[in-house]
């Protein structure tokens, strides 16, 4: 059978079924693209069309949906049109959409497996026969609990977590520590004459470790406070 494709209001094809499957595997066609073939009763997601092949007598394709229409609305319309058909309702066939795009239909047990594996998400919306017109979050349809939101640990490096009103205080303290360390470094040998400096041993010439630490910590803290304040000012 030849399959007609429409994406964002533009029609493509028709493609033979085998070619459409190849394009789908290669990513040239998407599962959420709307498709139609001769004998179909409306436009449906390509993934759903390729799951069932039917070749009744040739009929002209119906007009494609408007570019602004979401795939979820098309799926809902298709479900409503099929509601009065003679086929029995199947509440274990779960239709799933994500951000307004249909991503497929799954048996209930398979949907639970994919949900547990993280392939299907709590933010996905789902529908099955017998629900009426309202779509619900996937976890509610499957009778599963939504995972609790991840808690982020408070961090000095996260400007949204660290109390911003304390940053100016830390900035003042950091600058004071930096200046004090630099003053200690200068005073270490500033009062000595060149001849006196030459008489010092290498150990005496070395700047004390705590002075070097004051300069290093003061400088790093000052830089970090400035970065946090700049980030916050851009928000």
Buried (B, 14 or more C-beta within 10 A) or exposed (E): BBBBBBBEEEEBBBBEBEBBBEBBEEEEBBBBBBBBBBEBEBBBBBBBBBEEEEEEEEEEBEEBBEEEBBBBBBBBBBBEEEEEEEEEEEEEBBBBBBEEBBBBBBEBEBBBEBBEEEEBBBEBBBBBBEBEEEBEBBBEBBEBEEEEEEEEEEEEEEBEEBEBEEBEEBBEBBBEBBBBBBBBBEEBEEEEEEEEEEEEEEEEEEEEEEBBEBBEBBBEBBEBBEEBBEEEEEE
